[in-house]
Amino acid sequence: MKTSQLPPLRKMVAVLLLSGVLHSVMFAYAMQPASAQGGIAAPPLLLAQNYTDKFDVTRYLVSEKLDGVRAYWDGQQLRFRSGKLIHAPIWFTAALPGHALDGELWMGRRRFDQVSAAVRRQEPDDAEWKTITYQLYELPNGEGDFSQRIASLQASVAKANVAWLQVLPQARVTDKASLKQQLAQVVSDGGEGLMLHRADASWQTGRSELLLKLKPQLDAEAVVVAHEAGQGKYQGMLGALVVQTPDGQRFRLGTGLSDAQRRDPPAIGSTVTYRYRDLTSTGLPKFASFLRSRPGE
């Protein structure tokens, strides 16, 4: 049907969709803090950049990159990175301290799907939560540098004295070769990668080189702005996601999606994580592949 045959409102929406204007508006809306959308504000967190060899590794403390769900404890409630509430059992949160915590809900290596499903339930399952630990790696608003904040976290965890509250081990490396060796060992053991946090850094928020991630493959996040219909064996399902990065780059994500995800794809406006090998000269990811939707959003 031609747009000239549509009622005025539907015609306007169709024109906006065809021109890409409406997708841009939806992307801008999705990138706003939740408070600007009429929801709960996202907690202030430090976000990682990708590691490169330009960084002096001796200035960082290194920990394993856990394949879990990031969780922020505001002193009263446990929340996703988006600010949405995590419905944890009362016994799980009762022993948590009255100050803020930042860490990851984790079931173990290669169990992201299980922990993601468990923490998103509106009615928590005690049996599932008894296999989850809260691995802490930051003390929001804490005094001192990162190494001092880790020491404060360890004291707080010792006082709480519950098995499910732990501080993620941090260690120094002597050089880049040791870092790569540690990465190889973690990946060989089933881990995802490494995180590097500047030992002398005061508490800060936003995306920063004070926190780096190192994995065999790079990853990043983007917002879904459109769905492309599938063809051939994907007829009637999703063919690819059209996504947009925070700096405005758009590209297609057509690999890495299961049939279940193609039948019920991530919603337009939602945030997804993708893997890639490198960037082109124009800043687009090479060999991008869908990894997961961000839980709780």
Secondary structure as UniProt FT lines:
FT   HELIX           3..5
FT   HELIX           8..19
FT   HELIX           21..31
FT   HELIX           34..37
FT   STRAND          46..50
FT   TURN            53..54
FT   HELIX           57..59
FT   STRAND          60..65
FT   STRAND          69..73
FT   STRAND          78..79
FT   TURN            81..82
FT   HELIX           90..94
FT   STRAND          101..106
FT   TURN            109..110
FT   HELIX           112..119
FT   HELIX           126..129
FT   TURN            130..131
FT   STRAND          133..138
FT   TURN            140..141
FT   HELIX           146..160
FT   TURN            163..164
FT   STRAND          165..167
FT   HELIX           176..188
FT   TURN            189..190
FT   STRAND          193..198
FT   TURN            199..200
FT   STRAND          206..214
FT   STRAND          218..229
FT   HELIX           232..234
FT   TURN            235..236
FT   STRAND          238..244
FT   TURN            246..247
FT   STRAND          250..253
FT   HELIX           259..263
FT   TURN            268..269
FT   STRAND          271..276
FT   TURN            281..282
FT   TURN            286..287
FT   STRAND          289..293
FT   TURN            295..296
//
